[in-house]
Amino acid sequence: MNEPNDPLGRIADLPGVADAVRETREVVDRLLGHRVLRRRSADVSMESALRGARASGVLDGAEATLEQVRAGESEDPHILGALRVSGELGTLVDTWPKAPGQVLARLHTLAAADGVPAERLGRPRGPGEPVADPLGLGPAPASGAVAARLDGLRGLLATRATVPALVVSAIVHGELAALRPFGWGDGVVARAAERLTLIQRGLDPKSLVPPELGYEEFRDGYGPALAGYTTGTPEGVGAWVVYCCGAVAAGARDSLATCEALKRG
């Protein structure tokens, strides 16, 4: 049982969360223990990055098959941005908990380079600037609330390691996806921030798990689950964390399938 004045600890104690965390950890641990990773971990990580980037771009509105992305045939700005983010993610892990604002600015610069004017890259949106809404959430929080809520991530990422990584990463994802701090490419940024958290907190140190694939697989539930999170109720927040755990587990199962394919040659 977590301390009553520990917000993340209280989320971890919500009904269904502990079971979802445990079940997801079991799937991830099966992946991390796969024999193929002894010699082909980099191959699985690269495949995970590619598949996750395509899924993340699609969730933000792109239309592209995996074959098109693998062949470099997609020119969709969401796909190109997601690929750039995926390619640089590993270099941002150490900086993430120390300077999250800096990392988010970099993620947006990578994600939105083909989608917004250069002067908007890496800069939280101002009053009246357009906000994309691929998940159908409705109006975004006012731009004046963005800075304060982003600053809140600093404390979130400094929380003690005893709070499960899956809980912290789900809240990071939920906050950024709901806030939509930049107005364009926010989904790619939010999902990348979730993945960074899972890597940095040790659940997936080699970046083998593409949660983005899980969100694509369970796409019909993505918007409703996030809408529930934005209510701030225990039921809504707990359901969101459980939903995110399911997406991570689905991504881990996909990488397990990649391992099996490599084992068969």
N, C-alpha and C positions, 0 to 999 in steps of 0.2 A: 504494500500500500504506500502510495506517495504522500508527501506532505500536503496539507490542505491549502497552503499558500503558494503552491507550485502549479502554475497553470498547465504546463505541459504534462506534469505528472497526473493532474486530474483528468486530462484527456486520455492518457494511457490507461487510466482506471475505468473509463467509460465502458458500458456493456458491449461485448463483442470485440473490443479492440485487442485485448490480450490474446484471445484465440486467433484473431486474424494475423497478428504479429508473429505468433508462434508458428502457425501454418506456413506463412510466407518464408520465415527463416528456414524452415525445414526444406522447402523447395530450393532456396538459394544455397543452402549448405550442400544439398545433393549436387548442384551445379559446381560449386567450388571444389568438391571432392572428386570430380570426374577425372579419370585417368588421362584423357586426351589433353587436359590442360597442362600436364607436366612438360609437354613439348610444343603445344600449339595454342597456348593461351593468347598469344598476340593475334592469331588468326581469328579466334572466337571474338576477341575484343573488337577487331576491325569489322567483322560481320555485324556484331551488335550495334556498333556505331552507325553503320550504313543503314541498317534496317530501322533503327530507332530514329534516325534523322528523317528518313522518308515518312515514317508514321507521324512524326511531329509536324512536318510541313503539311501533310494532308489534314491533320486536325485543325490547322490554322486556315485551311481553305484551298490547299493545292490539290491538283489532280495529277497523279503520276504513279506509274507502276514501279515495282522494285527493279524490274528489268530496265526500264528507262533510266532510273536513277543510277543503277550500276554501270550503265553504258555512257553516262554523262549526257543523256539526251534531253533531260528536263531543264527548261529555262524558267520555270516558275520561281518567282522571287522568294516564296516561302521555303521551297525545297533548297534553293541555293543558300539561303540564310541558315537553315537548319544544318546543312552540311558543313558550313563554315564553323558554326557553333560546336558541332560534334568534333571537328578536327582540332579545336583548340581547348577543349574541355579539360584535358589532362594537365595543361599548364596552369590552370586556375585553381586547382584543388587546395593548395597551401594558402593561397591568398583569401579564399572564400570566407573562412570564419573570422579573419582579421579585418578585412576591408570589403564587406559585402556590397556596399554601394559602388565601389570601384569595379568589382566583378560584374555586377548587373549592368553597369554602363558599357562595359566591354562586350558582354553577351548581346546587348541590344545593338551595338554598333555592328557586330557580326551578323546578327539575325536580320536586321532591317536595311542593310546597305543597298539593296536593290528595291526597297519598298517606300522609303521616305527621303525627303531632301537631306543633304549632308548636315545641315545645321540642326536637325532634329535627332541625329544619331546619338544615343547614349544619354539623352537629356529627358528627364521626366516631363510629361506633357503639361502644357499651360492651359489657362482658361479658354474654352471655346475650341480647342484643337480636337479633331475627329478621333473617335475611339472605335476600333474594330470590335465586333461582337460575334465571333464565329460560333460560340456556344449558346447564343440566344439568352444571355443573362439579363439583358435590359440595360438601362443607363448605368454607367460606371460611377464610382465615387468621385466627388468633386476633386479637381486638381489640387485644391488647397490641402486636401487630406493625404495626398500622396507622400509628401516628404516625411510627415510624422509616422505614417505607417511603414515606410521603408526604413526609417530609423529604428523602428521596433524590431526589425529583423536582426539587427546587431545583437540585441539581448537574446533573441531566440536562438541564434547560432552559438551563443556563449553558454547555453544551458549545459548542465552536467551530463556526463556521458551515460549515466544510468537510465536516462530517458531513451527508449528505443529509437534507433535511427529512423525506423519506418514511421514513427509518430512525428518526429521533427521534420523529416522530408515532406510528409503529407501536408503539414501546416505551412511550410515554406511554399510549396506548390499552390496550396489553396489561397494564401494571402496574395501572392503575385498574380494568379489567374483571376482572382476576384477584383483586385485593385486596378489591373490593367494600367500600369504606371506610365507606359510609353505611348500607348494608343495604337501601335501596329507591331506585330510580332511578339506580343506579350505571352502568348501560349508557348511558343518555342522557348522563350526566356524562362518561363515558369517551370517547364518540364526539365530544362537544362539545370536549373537551380536545384530541383529535386534530386536529379541524378548526381550533381556535385555533392549534395549532402550525404547521399548514400555511400559515395566513394570516400569522402573525407571522414565519415564516422565509422568506416570499417566494415559496413555490411557487404559492400561490393568493391573491394580495394582495386581490382583490376578492370573495373568498368566492363563487366561481362553481361550485365543485365540491362535490357532495353525496356524500361517501363512504358515508354511511348507506344510500344506495340500493344501492351495491355489496354491502354486508353483507347487505341484504335479498335481493338477487338471488342471492347465494351462501350463503344462510342455512344450508343443510345442512352446510356446511364451517366455519361460524363457531365453534361450540362445540368441535369437534375441533381446529381450528387454535389456539384459545386454550388448550385443554388441553395441547397440545404446547408452547406457550410457557411454561406454568407448570412444565414439567419442568426448564427451565433448560439443557437440552442444546443444543449448536450446531445440531443438526438441527431441534429443535422451535422454537427462536427464529428461525432462518433461514426456516423454512416459514411462521411467523407473519408475518414482515415481507413475504415474497413474497405471502402472502394479502392483507395490507393494501394492498399496491401494486395488486393486482388490483381491490380494491374502489374505490380512488381512481380508477383508470382507468375503471371502469364508471360512476362518478359523472360523470367528465369527458365520457364519451361521451353520457350522458343530457343534459348541458347543451349539448353540440354539437347534439343533436337539437332542443333548445329554440331554439337560435340559428337553425337551419334553418327551423323553423316560423315564427319571427318574420320571417325574410327573405322567406318566401312570403306573409306577411301573413295 
